[in-house]
Amino acid sequence: MVMFALAYIPYHVYARSGLARTLELRRDLKALRARNAQLAAENDRLAREAEALRGDSNAIERVARAELGWVRPGEIIVDLTPPPGAEKPSVFPAAPRGGGR
């Protein structure tokens, strides 16, 4: 009988009383609050960016150049990206071959 009571009491406190569910909900709430804070920070950043785009022609030009690839008439575009499948050049020069004395 004592063994039954010792086994039943923790089970009752943890599972049947809702303690397990309460702990799970607290973890979920903590994660949701953290995500909410991230989204609020992103919202603030986007609001500042939108405000800058409304009144700052330099900001508009910066976004047009960076995101849309726009250029002004007369500008020359130099694309230094290697073609797909090309080997990347080494940043270290090749060692000299041979004895060379």
Residue frames as a rotation matrix with the C-alpha (Angstrom) as fourth column:
MET 1
0.565 0.825 0.000 0.00
0.825 -0.565 0.000 0.00
0.000 0.000 -1.000 0.00
VAL 2
0.416 -0.511 -0.752 2.85
0.149 -0.778 0.610 2.38
-0.897 -0.366 -0.248 0.84
MET 3
-0.649 -0.678 0.344 4.48
0.408 0.071 0.910 1.63
-0.642 0.731 0.231 -2.54
PHE 4
-0.084 0.714 0.695 1.21
0.985 -0.045 0.165 2.43
0.149 0.699 -0.699 -4.29
ALA 5
0.800 0.390 -0.455 0.96
0.506 -0.847 0.163 5.76
-0.322 -0.360 -0.875 -2.49
LEU 6
0.039 -0.885 -0.464 4.59
0.080 -0.460 0.884 6.62
-0.996 -0.072 0.053 -3.25
ALA 7
-0.746 -0.278 0.605 4.03
0.580 0.176 0.796 5.88
-0.328 0.944 0.030 -6.93
TYR 8
0.067 0.903 0.424 0.59
0.986 -0.126 0.113 7.47
0.155 0.411 -0.899 -7.23
ILE 9
0.514 0.158 -0.843 1.33
0.513 -0.844 0.155 10.81
-0.688 -0.512 -0.515 -5.56
PRO 10
-0.481 -0.712 -0.512 4.04
-0.028 -0.571 0.820 11.95
-0.876 0.410 0.255 -8.04
TYR 11
-0.767 0.281 0.577 1.94
0.642 0.308 0.702 10.66
0.019 0.909 -0.416 -10.93
HIS 12
0.273 0.954 -0.125 -1.08
0.960 -0.278 -0.020 12.54
-0.054 -0.115 -0.992 -9.67
VAL 13
0.310 -0.214 -0.927 0.87
0.260 -0.918 0.299 15.77
-0.915 -0.334 -0.229 -9.08
TYR 14
-0.647 -0.712 -0.273 2.69
-0.076 -0.296 0.952 15.65
-0.759 0.637 0.137 -12.41
ALA 15
-0.957 0.197 0.214 0.24
0.267 0.304 0.914 14.15
0.116 0.932 -0.344 -14.90
ARG 16
-0.245 0.968 -0.059 -3.26
0.930 0.251 0.269 14.32
0.275 0.010 -0.961 -13.55
SER 17
0.170 0.334 -0.927 -3.12
0.699 -0.704 -0.125 17.74
-0.694 -0.627 -0.353 -11.93
GLY 18
0.893 0.204 0.401 -1.94
0.446 -0.524 -0.726 19.39
0.062 0.827 -0.559 -15.13
LEU 19
0.539 -0.761 -0.362 1.58
-0.106 -0.488 0.866 20.21
-0.836 -0.428 -0.343 -13.98
ALA 20
-0.311 -0.662 0.682 3.08
0.629 0.395 0.670 18.66
-0.713 0.637 0.294 -17.11
ARG 21
0.236 0.494 0.837 0.76
0.950 -0.297 -0.093 20.67
0.203 0.817 -0.539 -19.33
THR 22
0.952 0.091 -0.293 1.46
0.192 -0.921 0.340 23.84
-0.239 -0.380 -0.894 -17.36
LEU 23
0.120 -0.986 -0.120 5.22
0.075 -0.111 0.991 23.39
-0.990 -0.128 0.060 -17.80
GLU 24
-0.334 -0.181 0.925 4.76
0.879 0.295 0.375 22.73
-0.341 0.938 0.060 -21.52
LEU 25
0.606 0.651 0.457 2.60
0.762 -0.640 -0.098 25.84
0.229 0.408 -0.884 -21.91
ARG 26
0.763 -0.405 -0.504 5.17
0.029 -0.757 0.653 27.96
-0.645 -0.513 -0.566 -20.07
ARG 27
-0.318 -0.894 0.314 7.90
0.394 0.177 0.902 26.78
-0.862 0.411 0.296 -22.49
ASP 28
-0.098 0.376 0.921 5.63
0.994 -0.015 0.112 27.58
0.056 0.926 -0.372 -25.43
LEU 29
0.874 0.467 -0.132 4.84
0.482 -0.869 0.114 31.01
-0.061 -0.164 -0.985 -24.01
LYS 30
0.322 -0.848 -0.422 8.53
0.053 -0.429 0.902 31.79
-0.945 -0.313 -0.093 -23.57
ALA 31
-0.531 -0.504 0.681 9.26
0.659 0.258 0.706 30.79
-0.532 0.824 0.195 -27.19
LEU 32
0.235 0.717 0.656 6.31
0.948 -0.318 0.008 32.83
0.214 0.620 -0.755 -28.47
ARG 33
0.857 0.030 -0.514 7.42
0.248 -0.899 0.361 35.91
-0.451 -0.437 -0.778 -26.54
ALA 34
-0.163 -0.981 -0.101 10.92
0.175 -0.129 0.976 35.60
-0.971 0.141 0.193 -28.00
ARG 35
-0.471 0.059 0.880 9.51
0.872 0.181 0.454 35.27
-0.132 0.982 -0.137 -31.53
ASN 36
0.644 0.761 0.075 7.21
0.764 -0.645 -0.010 38.21
0.041 0.064 -0.997 -30.87
ALA 37
0.519 -0.541 -0.661 10.21
0.073 -0.743 0.665 40.35
-0.851 -0.393 -0.347 -29.85
GLN 38
-0.554 -0.727 0.404 12.05
0.447 0.150 0.882 39.35
-0.702 0.670 0.242 -33.05
LEU 39
-0.147 0.590 0.794 9.06
0.977 -0.041 0.211 40.27
0.157 0.806 -0.570 -35.19
ALA 40
0.809 0.411 -0.420 8.61
0.509 -0.847 0.151 43.59
-0.294 -0.336 -0.895 -33.37
ALA 41
0.026 -0.888 -0.459 12.27
0.066 -0.457 0.887 44.46
-0.997 -0.053 0.047 -34.05
GLU 42
-0.672 -0.228 0.704 11.85
0.667 0.225 0.710 43.55
-0.321 0.947 0.001 -37.71
ASN 43
0.364 0.889 0.277 8.68
0.928 -0.371 -0.029 45.63
0.077 0.268 -0.960 -37.86
ASP 44
0.657 -0.181 -0.732 10.55
0.208 -0.889 0.407 48.64
-0.725 -0.420 -0.546 -36.46
ARG 45
-0.449 -0.893 0.026 13.37
0.199 -0.072 0.977 48.18
-0.871 0.444 0.210 -38.98
LEU 46
-0.469 0.346 0.812 10.93
0.883 0.189 0.430 47.95
-0.005 0.919 -0.394 -41.88
ALA 47
0.662 0.725 -0.192 9.04
0.733 -0.679 -0.037 51.03
-0.157 -0.116 -0.981 -40.65
ARG 48
0.275 -0.656 -0.703 12.29
0.017 -0.728 0.685 53.03
-0.961 -0.200 -0.189 -40.54
GLU 49
-0.709 -0.539 0.455 13.22
0.408 0.212 0.888 51.79
-0.575 0.815 0.070 -44.01
ALA 50
-0.011 0.800 0.599 9.77
0.996 -0.041 0.073 52.72
0.083 0.598 -0.797 -45.38
GLU 51
0.757 0.266 -0.596 10.02
0.411 -0.904 0.117 56.18
-0.508 -0.334 -0.794 -43.85
ALA 52
-0.200 -0.910 -0.364 13.47
0.010 -0.373 0.928 56.68
-0.980 0.182 0.083 -45.40
LEU 53
-0.679 -0.038 0.733 12.16
0.685 0.324 0.652 55.60
-0.263 0.945 -0.194 -48.79
ARG 54
0.406 0.910 0.086 9.29
0.899 -0.380 -0.220 58.10
-0.167 0.167 -0.972 -48.58
GLY 55
0.955 0.098 -0.281 11.49
0.113 -0.993 0.037 61.14
-0.275 -0.067 -0.959 -48.22
ASP 56
0.202 -0.967 -0.157 15.10
-0.387 -0.225 0.894 60.35
-0.900 -0.120 -0.420 -49.10
SER 57
0.829 0.134 -0.543 16.00
-0.558 0.141 -0.818 60.13
-0.033 0.981 0.191 -52.79
ASN 58
-0.224 -0.963 -0.150 19.43
-0.930 0.257 -0.261 58.71
0.290 0.081 -0.953 -51.91
ALA 59
-0.468 0.128 0.875 17.75
-0.486 0.789 -0.375 55.83
-0.738 -0.600 -0.307 -50.08
ILE 60
0.660 0.750 0.046 15.51
-0.323 0.339 -0.884 55.17
-0.678 0.568 0.466 -53.07
GLU 61
0.528 -0.538 -0.657 18.51
-0.784 -0.013 -0.620 55.13
0.325 0.843 -0.429 -55.40
ARG 62
-0.494 -0.753 0.435 20.45
-0.865 0.476 -0.158 52.83
-0.088 -0.454 -0.887 -53.06
VAL 63
-0.101 0.549 0.829 17.60
-0.273 0.786 -0.554 50.30
-0.957 -0.282 0.071 -52.99
ALA 64
0.835 0.433 -0.340 17.05
-0.411 0.080 -0.908 50.53
-0.366 0.898 0.245 -56.75
ARG 65
0.172 -0.861 -0.479 20.73
-0.906 0.052 -0.419 49.85
0.386 0.507 -0.771 -57.39
ALA 66
-0.639 -0.520 0.566 21.14
-0.739 0.619 -0.265 47.07
-0.213 -0.588 -0.780 -54.82
GLU 67
-0.317 0.601 0.733 17.90
-0.129 0.739 -0.662 45.17
-0.940 -0.304 -0.157 -55.26
LEU 68
0.714 0.696 0.078 16.90
0.024 0.087 -0.996 45.93
-0.699 0.713 0.046 -58.84
GLY 69
-0.030 -0.838 0.545 20.32
0.785 0.318 0.532 46.32
-0.619 0.444 0.648 -60.44
TRP 70
0.859 0.416 0.298 19.48
0.511 -0.661 -0.550 49.75
-0.031 0.625 -0.780 -61.87
VAL 71
-0.285 -0.946 -0.156 22.22
0.854 -0.325 0.407 52.00
-0.435 -0.017 0.900 -63.25
ARG 72
0.311 0.312 -0.898 22.33
-0.038 -0.940 -0.340 55.60
-0.950 0.140 -0.280 -64.42
PRO 73
0.960 0.015 0.279 22.67
0.278 0.061 -0.959 56.39
-0.031 0.998 0.055 -68.12
GLY 74
0.598 -0.797 0.088 26.32
-0.509 -0.462 -0.726 56.42
0.619 0.389 -0.682 -69.12
GLU 75
0.264 -0.516 0.815 27.52
-0.853 0.270 0.447 54.20
-0.451 -0.813 -0.369 -66.26
ILE 76
-0.045 -0.375 -0.926 29.61
-0.695 0.677 -0.240 51.19
0.717 0.633 -0.292 -67.21
ILE 77
0.765 0.352 0.540 28.84
-0.630 0.586 0.510 47.91
-0.136 -0.730 0.670 -65.51
VAL 78
-0.260 -0.860 -0.438 31.82
-0.751 0.466 -0.468 45.67
0.607 0.207 -0.767 -64.70
ASP 79
0.799 0.559 0.220 30.77
-0.588 0.652 0.479 42.20
0.125 -0.512 0.850 -63.58
LEU 80
-0.204 -0.979 -0.009 33.65
-0.909 0.193 -0.370 40.41
0.364 -0.067 -0.929 -61.87
THR 81
0.258 0.334 0.907 31.75
-0.676 0.732 -0.078 37.31
-0.690 -0.593 0.415 -60.84
PRO 82
-0.807 -0.590 -0.030 33.15
-0.449 0.580 0.680 34.13
-0.384 0.563 -0.732 -62.42
PRO 83
-0.177 0.766 -0.618 30.88
-0.849 0.199 0.489 32.26
0.498 0.612 0.615 -64.83
PRO 84
0.593 0.459 0.662 29.06
-0.745 0.625 0.234 29.22
-0.307 -0.631 0.712 -63.42
GLY 85
0.971 -0.205 0.126 31.31
0.225 0.959 -0.174 26.17
-0.085 0.197 0.977 -63.26
ALA 86
0.462 -0.857 0.229 34.56
-0.147 -0.329 -0.933 28.16
0.874 0.398 -0.278 -63.47
GLU 87
0.149 -0.512 -0.846 37.35
0.886 0.449 -0.115 27.47
0.438 -0.732 0.521 -61.00
LYS 88
0.991 0.110 -0.072 37.87
0.131 -0.842 0.524 30.03
-0.003 -0.528 -0.849 -58.30
PRO 89
0.337 -0.928 0.156 41.30
-0.030 -0.176 -0.984 31.66
0.941 0.327 -0.087 -58.54
SER 90
0.314 -0.333 -0.889 43.64
0.907 0.381 0.178 31.06
0.280 -0.862 0.422 -55.64
VAL 91
0.982 0.023 0.187 44.51
-0.034 -0.954 0.297 34.00
0.186 -0.298 -0.936 -53.44
PHE 92
0.442 -0.886 0.140 48.01
-0.208 0.051 0.977 32.58
-0.873 -0.461 -0.161 -52.95
PRO 93
0.372 -0.366 -0.853 50.49
-0.928 -0.133 -0.348 32.63
0.014 0.921 -0.389 -55.86
ALA 94
0.974 -0.062 -0.219 51.71
0.025 0.986 -0.166 29.27
0.226 0.156 0.962 -57.13
ALA 95
0.529 -0.844 0.091 55.08
-0.122 0.031 0.992 28.15
-0.840 -0.536 -0.087 -55.81
PRO 96
0.262 -0.500 -0.826 57.89
-0.959 -0.235 -0.162 28.40
-0.113 0.834 -0.540 -58.37
ARG 97
0.976 0.083 0.200 58.71
-0.053 0.987 -0.152 25.12
-0.210 0.138 0.968 -60.08
GLY 98
0.625 -0.780 -0.029 62.15
0.370 0.328 -0.869 23.66
0.687 0.532 0.494 -60.47
GLY 99
0.192 -0.685 -0.703 65.44
0.977 0.066 0.203 24.34
-0.093 -0.726 0.682 -58.68
GLY 100
0.801 0.298 0.519 65.93
0.458 -0.863 -0.212 27.73
0.385 0.408 -0.828 -60.30
ARG 101
0.608 -0.605 -0.514 69.45
0.343 -0.384 0.857 28.42
-0.716 -0.698 -0.026 -58.88
